[in-house]
Amino acid sequence: MEKLCLSAYSDIKVKIRMKTVFIVVCLLVLFSCDLCLAKANILIYTKNGKGYVHDNIDASVECLKNICKKNGWDCQVSDDASIFTKEKISKFDVLVFSNTNNETFDTQQQRDVFKAYIQGGGGFVGIHSVCGSERNWPWFWANLGGKFVRHPDFQKFDVKVIDHDNPSTAHLGEIWKWEDECYFMNQLNPDIHVLLAVDLVTIKDEGKKDYPGEVFGQYFPLCWCHEFDGGRQWYTALGHSIDHYKDENFKKHLEGGIKWVLKDIYTDPN
Ligand SMILES: [Zn+2]
């Protein structure tokens, strides 16, 4: 009798142990599936209001879609401001505004959704003319980090890499030889962390004595990152021409910007 009891007891113990192993395996499978499903989701947004519209938009979208594909990120492209509802926008990890300009939203409600998204910890990437978007909305300028003022003619100039310790600049040398529109902005948010700056000595421009003048000495910020009002933002003023979106250094620059906003684990390519 005592032996029978002992054997039944050890049977129960084995069953409990097997059950525990089964539960642990199930949890591990569930957890790893959850990790598999945790794909970044990117919105590529290109809406322009009345005014100058860049001809680089299709090329920039193609480039950004390829960056998403390469990294296994989901993406959706839109130039329709009606996507800015709380429900639709909350599924995105980063909103990439590519060459939007002038009125970028149709209604105040859409602006409120965008602001709430950022305040809820959302990610924002701005490329080139995005600094000319929403020219009557100070919060938008602060979120981007600055507001467009003017640019000299498209020309070659030197870009000084201020900080290499960012995935958007780690692949560049000390000086990046570049040809573009050199944007000058005001309303610069003092919290921006500058990554790239133009060497003003290399710019031919009659107007630069009026603005930016001597505000920043020899250099003027062109690309930065920051964390503003609960969100995480990266902006580059570069990227005027269609060909830029086929340039390897520029593609890495954009990819790195999105990765920084996504808090992707930074690895030094060297
Ligand atoms: Zn441009």
Residues whose N, C-alpha, C, O or C-beta is under 5 A from the ligand:
A	BS01	ZN	E181 H240
